Amino acid sequence: MLLFTDASKSAKGKWSPKEKSFHINVLELLAVQRACLEFVHLLRGNTVALMCDNATVVGYVKKQGGLKLKELCSLTTEFLEWASEEQVEVTAMFIPGKRNVLPDGLSRMGQVVGSEWSLHPEVAQTVILKGVRQ
């Protein structure tokens, strides 16, 4: 099974005020943890490949921890112990953010991202109608 996740510090209503102060790497792993908890009934007894656009989280999961971020190491250990208890075999793979389209879009819902753009619906309709009339 593949599980695609993403986190955004500015996602509305997704993080408590305390959680919003956490490092983005911690939020990324919390997103993974919460997704696994949500789908544990499907994951139990299976292998899940975590598809994550955060290289640090992928590294911590693959290496079962790390040295730089104590909080992330603790959360990784907690997550992997939970997975073991639930008989969920976990692997992690890095996926570039530009290829993590759906989770990235959901984690940023309602935000205007400077690197992404779209036409206002009325402008798009005008452009389309002009093209049809020509």
C-alpha positions as CSV (number, residue, x, y, z in Angstrom):
1,M,0.0,0.0,0.0
2,L,1.1,3.5,-0.7
3,L,0.3,6.4,1.7
4,F,0.9,9.9,0.5
5,T,1.0,12.7,3.1
6,D,1.9,16.3,3.4
7,A,1.8,19.0,6.1
8,S,1.6,22.7,6.1
9,K,2.2,25.0,9.1
10,S,-0.5,27.3,7.8
11,A,-3.3,24.8,7.2
12,K,-6.4,26.1,8.8
13,G,-8.0,24.0,11.6
14,K,-5.5,21.2,11.3
15,W,-3.0,22.0,14.1
16,S,-3.6,23.1,17.6
17,P,-2.0,26.4,18.7
18,K,0.8,24.3,20.4
19,E,1.3,22.1,17.4
20,K,1.7,25.2,15.1
21,S,4.8,26.0,17.0
22,F,6.4,22.7,16.2
23,H,9.2,22.3,13.6
24,I,7.8,21.5,10.1
25,N,9.6,18.1,10.2
26,V,7.6,17.2,13.3
27,L,4.4,18.3,11.7
28,E,5.2,16.1,8.6
29,L,5.7,13.1,10.8
30,L,2.5,13.9,12.8
31,A,0.6,14.0,9.5
32,V,2.0,10.5,8.7
33,Q,1.1,9.2,12.1
34,R,-2.5,10.6,12.0
35,A,-3.0,9.2,8.5
36,C,-1.9,5.8,9.7
37,L,-4.1,6.0,12.7
38,E,-7.1,6.9,10.4
39,F,-6.5,3.9,8.1
40,V,-5.1,1.4,10.6
41,H,-8.0,-1.0,9.8
42,L,-6.6,-1.1,6.2
43,L,-3.0,-1.1,7.1
44,R,-3.0,-3.8,9.8
45,G,-1.1,-6.9,8.7
46,N,0.2,-5.1,5.5
47,T,3.3,-3.2,4.4
48,V,2.8,0.5,3.8
49,A,5.2,2.7,1.8
50,L,5.0,6.2,3.2
51,M,5.4,8.6,0.3
52,C,6.6,11.9,1.8
53,D,8.0,15.1,0.4
54,N,10.1,15.7,3.5
55,A,13.5,14.1,3.2
56,T,14.2,14.4,6.9
57,V,11.1,12.5,7.9
58,V,11.9,9.8,5.3
59,G,15.4,9.5,6.7
60,Y,14.2,9.3,10.3
61,V,11.7,6.5,9.5
62,K,14.2,4.6,7.4
63,K,16.9,4.8,10.0
64,Q,14.5,4.4,12.9
65,G,15.4,7.8,14.4
66,G,18.2,10.4,14.2
67,L,20.4,12.6,16.2
68,K,19.6,16.2,15.2
69,L,16.0,16.7,16.3
70,K,15.3,15.1,19.7
71,E,11.5,15.6,19.4
72,L,11.4,14.1,15.9
73,C,13.4,11.1,17.1
74,S,11.0,10.5,20.0
75,L,8.0,10.8,17.7
76,T,9.6,8.4,15.2
77,T,10.3,5.8,17.9
78,E,6.7,6.2,19.1
79,F,5.3,5.8,15.6
80,L,7.4,2.8,14.7
81,E,6.5,1.1,18.0
82,W,2.8,1.7,17.3
83,A,3.3,0.3,13.8
84,S,4.9,-2.8,15.2
85,E,2.1,-3.3,17.7
86,E,-0.5,-2.9,14.9
87,Q,1.5,-5.3,12.7
88,V,2.1,-2.6,10.1
89,E,5.4,-2.9,8.3
90,V,6.6,0.6,7.4
91,T,8.9,1.8,4.6
92,A,9.4,5.4,3.6
93,M,10.2,6.9,0.2
94,F,10.9,10.5,-0.7
95,I,8.7,12.0,-3.4
96,P,9.5,15.5,-4.6
97,G,6.9,18.1,-3.6
98,K,6.0,18.9,-7.2
99,R,5.0,15.2,-7.6
100,N,3.1,15.1,-4.4
101,V,0.3,17.0,-5.9
102,L,-2.9,15.9,-4.2
103,P,-1.6,15.8,-0.6
104,D,0.2,19.1,-1.2
105,G,-3.0,20.7,-2.5
106,L,-5.1,19.4,0.4
107,S,-2.5,20.6,3.0
108,R,-2.6,24.1,1.5
109,M,-6.3,24.3,0.7
110,G,-7.5,27.9,0.6
111,Q,-4.0,29.3,0.4
112,V,-2.5,31.3,-2.4
113,V,0.9,29.8,-3.1
114,G,3.3,32.2,-4.9
115,S,4.8,29.5,-7.1
116,E,1.3,28.4,-8.3
117,W,-1.2,30.3,-10.2
118,S,-4.6,30.0,-11.9
119,L,-6.9,32.2,-13.9
120,H,-9.9,33.8,-12.3
121,P,-13.0,31.8,-13.6
122,E,-14.5,34.9,-15.3
123,V,-11.1,35.7,-17.0
124,A,-10.8,32.1,-18.1
125,Q,-14.3,32.1,-19.6
126,T,-13.6,35.3,-21.5
127,V,-10.4,33.9,-22.9
128,I,-12.2,30.7,-23.9
129,L,-15.1,32.6,-25.5
130,K,-12.7,34.8,-27.5
131,G,-11.0,31.7,-28.8
132,V,-14.3,30.2,-29.9
133,R,-15.4,33.3,-31.7
134,Q,-12.3,33.6,-33.8
